[in-house]
Amino acid sequence: MPNLLCLCPNHHVLFDGLEIYIDVDDVVRRTHEGDSLGRLRRHADHRIDESYLQYHRTLCELSRLTKK
């Protein structure tokens, strides 16, 4: 599935809550502070469609703008 990420329960909640996102360089970042939490580790046999990550980044950006 190209829209599937395997996350621990804590990061799953943060990702779904738009508190973290994956930038275009595969760095996991906090939505509001922008600081790095590390790099996304990818498995060679599992391709993630970039459009899903871009959509999630857009939602995080909207969330960031509305919480100012």
N, C-alpha and C positions, 0 to 999 in steps of 0.2 A: 504494500500500500504506500503510495508516494506521499501521503499526508500523515504518516505515523511517526511519532517520536517516542522513544522509550525513556521515561523520566522517573526519578524517584518520587514518592508521594509528595514530598515538600516542594520540589520544583514543579511538579504537575499542577499543584494549587497555584503557585506563583505564575506559571505560564498561562493557565486558564483565566486567572484573575488579571491578566495584562500587566503584571508587575515585572516580568522579565521577557526579553525577546532575543532572537538570534539575528545579529547584523549580517551584512553581505559578505563579511570575511569570516563567518562562522564563530564569532565571538558572542558569548552569552552576556547580555548587559541588563542592568536594572533600568526600567523604563523611566523613572523620574530622576535618578541621580546620574545615569549614563555610565556608571563604573562597570568594569569588567568582572565577571564571575568566573571566567575561564573560557576555554574553547569547546565547541561542540565536537564530540568524538563521533565520527561516522564509520559505519561498517561498509566495506567495499561492495557487499552484495545487496545493500539496501539504499536505493536512490530516493532522495527526498526532492519532490518537485518544488523548485524555488518559488513558484507562484503562491504556494501555501504560506511559506515563510514571509513573503512580501505582504500578503494579506494581513497576517498577524502583526507585522511591523506597523502597518497602517492603523490597525486598531489600537496598538500601543501608543502611537503618536497622537491619535485623537483623544485617548484617555489622558495622556500627559497634558495636552492643551486644555482640556476641560477641568482639570484638577488644579490649575494655577490660581 
